[in-house]
Amino acid sequence: MWPAVRSAVFLTASFLLISSPVLASEYDHKYQTDDRINLWVNKVGPYNNPQETYNYYSLPFCRKPGNPGHKWGGLGEVLGGNELIDSQFDIKFKKNVEKSKICELELDESKVKQFKEAIDNNYWFEFFMDDLPFWGFVGELHTDKNSDSKHMLFTHKNITIQYNKDQIIHVNLTQENPQPLEAGKTLDMTYSVMWTETNITFAHRFDVYLDYHFFEHQIHWFSIFNSFMMVIFLTGLVSMILMRTLRNDYAKYAREDDDLESLERDVSDESGWKLVHGDVFRPPRNLVLLSAVVGTGAQLALLILLVILFAIVATLYIGRGAIVTTFIVCYALTSFVSGYVSGGMYSRHGGKNWIKSMILTASLFPFLCFGIGFVLNTIAIFYGSLAAIPFGTLVVVFVIWAFISFPLALLGTVVGRNWSGAPNNPCRVKTIPRPIPEKKWYLTPSVVSIMGGLLPFGSIFIEMYFVFTSFWNYKVYYVYGFMLLVFLILIIVTVCVTIVGTYFLLNAENYYWQWTSFFSAASTAIYVYLYSIYYYHVKTKMSGFFQTSFYFGYTAMFCLGLGTLCGAVGYLGSNLFVRRIYRNIKEDDCWLANMRTGSGAIVMEADAQLVQVQLELNQLQQQLQTLVNNLAKQRNESAEAERLLDVAAHNLWPLIEDTFDLFYGTPFIPRTYLIFC
């Protein structure tokens, strides 16, 4: 065994020593004259469908004989649908290359058909050199004198490379010599390389890919200013309305009501959130699910904040798949937060099914995304697209979740249960739930939930356009400072709007505020998804089942995360607000409120007994009312029967008298006697 291990170590060390110049050139971006420069071919696909990409050699391009190397990137690069293959072009640092043949492309009917379909669909391809991307089109359509369109294939690639000292700064590709596609014809595929020096530094070499005019347009700045003014307005409005109302309520509770007249006067004035103080902290329905989504949303909020900060500090938009890799790693490491928030919330409300809570918190969001991704991956495999995630990559993602994310979520649940799981409700919860009165339609939980997402969506509406354009229309999103501001504005607006909705709901004497506050904030994602439908039909030229599936599938995952994040933020903000307003009501004031909402008796028993007595009295009152109604009904029936008998006696007496005279010849029977009989 040991000789085999020593041999493996020796071979590995030898390989690293032999390949060290290449690795140094590839990864430190510094070259010496005559160092070989690798040109990597990546993918090809229709221009209007960004996610519908295929291997470069899925089109019948010719290439030099031999086994080309592959450049395996990070996890994010693979998930992004990249597959870099060595083009085997002979390119050396600072050495110009005149027109040189790559290979000969022999066209047949099948190849001509493939190239024509690619040109009809406006296929583009992507190359990489020194981690710098550049693009080109497969061919073009020419119109001849007879107005017939001819499919022309570009056969020459002219590569211009700019350098500064020992580093590559910029790569540009121009294509020349288009040739008509005809079966049986042989085309020479050629390339040339020209090196030019530039004064641009290495730190600014990526600036050419950034569209400053698009992202830093006045509209973008105006949208930020508009959203900021919305925050100021909402914050001021919420503070003014709520604090003014609550100040009056607190002043009323602070009074010493010693006389019965004052107490009776206040009984009629009691309404709103004060009446439900004994039910407002009642555990919500489906507690385990609510705690899981709130914990997941808190994790996603921290995750987005960390990714944005990393993108600002480390310029992650430069690297292929760097954003995706950072997202996955940060998600795994922040799983502790989801468990902590979920476990503490579940414990404070008296939850008992801890195994279910742990598993649901750790796996709900990943498995929902996995379900959507599985459908999309199946479609990509069927089409043979690079968007299909390899099985090995799926295993890596599962291992990260199973051995990092899942244990951290379980640990967070245990810590949250023990550290922040003690009940701390300001007011006691009544034994029997208070009946919820009927209110107007606009105070129902469904309407509050639907309307709650309008203003948060309005605060991110313009930024959604820039994000969608970056992802679906080949723009490099780099203004993460804008995104940070918009994210903070979204959080503040969501909290303010949800607090207002919760306050209106409590004033309507509806104490089921937990799920309503969550859905009120989460409904922002519904409006984002509706906007994505508009964007698809108006702002893009996407077509086909593949691209449509990926567009709406990716958007569904994005909206799922956004809705969970906003819902958690809205719930946590409302929870703090509810605890704050009821914390300012002392226990004596809670008892006074019980007197005000009771039958008016001075001497009262405990809440549970009082409610029970009230229920029994209501039942007795209903039974008594039913008995009275039955007696009245019987009395009415008796009176009606007596009236009918009297009418019959008056109508039938002459007939009876005549009958007696006819048959018996006797005098008539006295009427009173007949009636008596």
Sequence and secondary structure as in RCSB ss.txt:
>XXXX:A:sequence
MWPAVRSAVFLTASFLLISSPVLASEYDHKYQTDDRINLWVNKVGPYNNPQETYNYYSLPFCRKPGNPGHKWGGL
GEVLGGNELIDSQFDIKFKKNVEKSKICELELDESKVKQFKEAIDNNYWFEFFMDDLPFWGFVGELHTDKNSDSK
HMLFTHKNITIQYNKDQIIHVNLTQENPQPLEAGKTLDMTYSVMWTETNITFAHRFDVYLDYHFFEHQIHWFSIF
NSFMMVIFLTGLVSMILMRTLRNDYAKYAREDDDLESLERDVSDESGWKLVHGDVFRPPRNLVLLSAVVGTGAQL
ALLILLVILFAIVATLYIGRGAIVTTFIVCYALTSFVSGYVSGGMYSRHGGKNWIKSMILTASLFPFLCFGIGFV
LNTIAIFYGSLAAIPFGTLVVVFVIWAFISFPLALLGTVVGRNWSGAPNNPCRVKTIPRPIPEKKWYLTPSVVSI
MGGLLPFGSIFIEMYFVFTSFWNYKVYYVYGFMLLVFLILIIVTVCVTIVGTYFLLNAENYYWQWTSFFSAASTA
IYVYLYSIYYYHVKTKMSGFFQTSFYFGYTAMFCLGLGTLCGAVGYLGSNLFVRRIYRNIKEDDCWLANMRTGSG
AIVMEADAQLVQVQLELNQLQQQLQTLVNNLAKQRNESAEAERLLDVAAHNLWPLIEDTFDLFYGTPFIPRTYLI
FC
>XXXX:A:secstr
 HHHHHHHHHHHHHHHHHHHHHHHHHHH    TT B  EEEEEEEETT TT  EEGGGS     SS   EE   H
HHHHTT  EEE     BTT  EEEEEEEEEE  HHHHHHHHHHHHTTEEEEEEETTEEEEEESEEEEE TTS EE
EEEEEEEEEEEEEETTEEEEEEEEEEEEEE  TT EEEEEEEEEEEE    GGGTTGGG  HHHHTSHHHHHHHH
HHHHHHHHHHHHHHHHHHHHHHHHHHHHHS   SHHHHHHHHTT  GGGGGTTTTTS  TTHHHHHHHHHHHHHH
HHHHHHHHHHHHHH GGGSTTHHHHHHHHHHHHTHHHHHHHHHHHHHHTT   HHHHHHHHHHHHHHHHHHHHHH
HHHHHHHHT TTS  HHHHHHHHHHIIIIIHHHHHHHHHHHHHHS S   SS   SS        GGGSHHHHHH
HTTHHHHHHHHHHHHHHHHHHHTT     HHHHHHHHHHHHHHHHHHHHHHHHHHHHTT    HHHHHHHHHTHH
HHHHHHHHHHHHHT    SHHHHHHHHHHHHHHHHHHHHHHHHHHHHHHHHHHHHHHHTS HHHHHHHHHHHSSS
 SS   HHHHHHHHHHHHHHHHHHHHHHHHHHHHHHHHHHHHHHHHHHHHHHHHHHHHHHHHHT      HHHHH
H 
